[in-house]
Amino acid sequence: MSHECFTVEIRDQVAHVTLSRPAELNSMNRAFWTELPEIVQRLDNTAAARAIVLSSTGKHFTAGMDLSVFTSGPDLSDKETGRVRANLMQTVLRLQQTFSCLDRARIPVLAAVQGGCIGGGVDMISACDMRFATRDAFFCIQEINLGMTADVGTFPRLAYLMPQGIVRELAYTGRRFQAEEARACGFVNALFDTHAQLLDAVTGIAVDIAKRSPLAVWGSKEMLNYGRDHSIDDALRHIAVWQTGMFQPTDMREAFAAKSEKRDPEFDDLLPVEDAI
């Protein structure tokens, strides 16, 4: 399936989802907001891959929201104000789901950032499981510089990933957040000298993840996300319930057998969602 904003390729059970509009600095046009969730949900629902690498092309990862998104759309000037505002709220919620699908996917999503990651790009990678970058990368909560509040995921997620004081400084000033600082704050896992080195390393980590039990990886992501959003007591109960149903000896037996036989384990894929109903 062809896309306007992305290319998709699956190798070694890893899906490579790549922003592919470098001439436009990979800005997020109207098509972007429908294509990304469609791609991620299809990969997740069909169990077509065991990890996703989200990368980009050209000088910058993404310049954020394309201005055409703000200037296009239906003319609602003659409509009742309350209904127009309610409709806008629904639009914002839909845009938020574009990135929430990364957070909710059963499989891990690894972001590989080169150059600038601006505005909506920060919202997007904040929803990923981990982030890697080139040394020349930088990040910016650009919305404050445009006179608006970031609204599609930066604040609820970034404040969990980094110290509150730094997040607030970045949010209020809109300054560039350089790669070394991002690494020091734990927002970025590791830095690389070149884009090629970045992609090689991130792909290697994704392939390593893909060799693990997909059910155990999904359970780990589920517990980390649930623990982020709930109390410790709630999270402990949730993992107890999960283990009651999902903890089966099949994958453990395979892991032990593979170790004793000095080979890589072979685990079953997750079931496609439509087959699980």
Steps between C-alpha positions, in 0.01 A plus 500: 500500500640841402494803728552871446703559816660165584674194367454169679731200480521188717836325547598246764158542666562875542277754325688805374254791482678795340385859452560559130445868415853637549450790257221623728707427815260211568238743624172350616243574231138384504585158357754440778233500769304218339788298357703453820223343712388287206855365456563436868162342565533275196845383610374442852168336413651262247803416718710570191803610702639472851642853523473829310786736414364848433758696302521778244681628193693811406657765720230508767280242669193724478414869500173423677153601391472608137345847481251371244323312780419833667389674181298224332173340598132592475375854548298500823476876539122494465452221756392540863803566726441226756471235231813624325698487825366152580604387153850637558527298819418185306767591245764539771401166653533334160846653449604374844406146399749522213781481756320305772496202262878477547456484876219244480652266243580154632852528359780743595562810288855638474549855369820586308538878479738696278518879481202699619204345679263792538150558633285199417816294465555526876140390558559202272827368639380552858245226425773257392654244732851637457683770310845512335659790317795634306730736685383792288135438583293753687148517638262790543154548649426739216136564584581768759690692232182498289281630780328172585517214749632163385193278494564158346710324764815690600400606851344187652783285365807725509442585866519128573818450299702801625536720811207738544712813524672436167174413327344824626799705386479348152123544490504864608800618296486289183880479494685229313582197710826358369575129472765492773261662747223262397732206561605635840135532604415148390265607222734341245652155558817547295665732246680419175733695274317439173151418376624169358652398834177599672286284274735203523504512879125552546423224250732271692317570826164442330620169355621400846154578641340298220692191613328507840161351580246738342253423778756583769599820320135603469447423868803710593372797298151459644633502856731797445219706348249397765747574780564844352130584515401334831610453859749231599227295668281519190792403276589201718142375484494553123811290444360229728186485286708501181717214621195298598401482134816562297771319697528169319809273499531466120734794439702432815557139394618620159731759656661241728529245219662753266751597766597141573527426127697822433256634239261790462152430639206481260183655639153513345379838374215676674163413352342748260233693685221391267589134565482548875131594504 
